Amino acid sequence: MNMKLELTSTRTNPLIGRREVEFRVEESSTPSRSNVKVELATALRVDLDQVYVKQMGTKSGTHITLGVAYIYDDPAVALRVEPKHAIRRNSPKAKEEAA
């Protein structure tokens, strides 16, 4: 089963320069944060470094994952605004960079 991504709401935050997007993913298993990030970047036609997946949670007993992501206009702003743990969590793993 392929990942089915649906954007449920979008809010613009002009003060910080980002869009706050709520999404719903339907997949047979809980998707990885990096897979969701790639799907969001593709759907919204932005670069990967502009997308920060903030939270994801799969409803118990279902194949539906709900989450929130921030899409920054400028990746440099994201690095100033986002907490360090969120930046680490959204950056590619070291082993993926080596491959």
C-alpha positions in Angstrom: 0.0 0.0 0.0 1.4 3.4 -1.0 1.5 6.3 1.4 -1.6 8.5 0.9 -0.9 12.1 2.2 -3.8 14.6 2.7 -3.3 18.2 3.9 -6.1 18.9 6.4 -5.4 22.5 7.2 -2.9 25.2 6.4 -2.2 28.4 8.4 0.2 31.1 7.4 2.4 32.7 10.1 3.8 35.8 8.4 5.6 36.9 11.5 8.0 34.0 11.4 7.7 33.4 7.6 6.2 29.9 7.6 3.1 27.8 6.8 1.8 25.6 9.6 0.3 22.5 7.9 -1.7 19.7 9.5 -1.7 16.5 7.6 -3.2 13.0 7.6 -1.3 10.0 6.2 -2.8 6.6 5.5 -0.3 3.7 5.2 -0.2 0.1 6.3 2.5 0.9 8.9 3.5 4.0 10.8 5.5 6.1 8.2 9.0 7.4 9.1 9.4 11.1 9.7 11.8 11.3 6.7 9.3 9.6 4.4 6.6 12.0 5.4 9.0 15.0 5.0 9.8 13.9 1.4 6.0 13.5 0.6 5.2 16.9 2.1 8.1 18.6 0.2 6.9 17.0 -3.1 3.2 17.8 -2.5 4.0 21.5 -1.6 6.7 21.9 -4.2 9.4 23.1 -1.7 13.0 22.0 -0.9 13.5 19.4 1.9 15.4 21.8 4.1 12.3 24.0 4.3 10.1 21.3 5.8 10.1 20.4 9.5 7.8 17.7 10.8 6.9 18.8 14.3 4.7 15.9 15.5 3.2 12.7 14.3 0.9 10.2 15.9 -0.8 7.1 14.7 -4.3 6.4 16.0 -4.4 3.1 17.9 -5.9 0.3 15.8 -5.9 2.2 12.5 -3.6 2.9 9.6 -4.0 6.7 10.0 -1.3 9.0 11.2 -2.0 12.6 12.0 0.7 15.3 12.2 1.8 18.9 12.1 4.6 20.3 9.9 6.1 23.7 9.5 7.1 24.9 5.9 9.6 27.8 6.1 10.0 30.4 3.4 13.7 30.6 4.2 15.6 27.6 5.6 18.0 30.0 7.5 15.0 31.3 9.6 14.1 27.7 10.5 17.6 27.1 11.9 17.2 30.3 14.1 13.7 29.6 15.2 13.5 25.8 15.7 14.8 24.1 18.8 18.1 22.1 18.4 16.3 18.8 19.0 13.8 19.5 16.3 16.5 20.4 13.8 18.4 17.1 14.7 15.2 15.1 14.4 14.4 16.5 11.0 17.9 16.2 9.5 19.0 13.1 7.5 20.7 10.4 9.6 24.5 10.1 9.3 24.3 6.6 7.9 22.0 7.9 5.1 24.5 10.6 4.2 27.3 8.0 4.0 25.3 5.8 1.5 
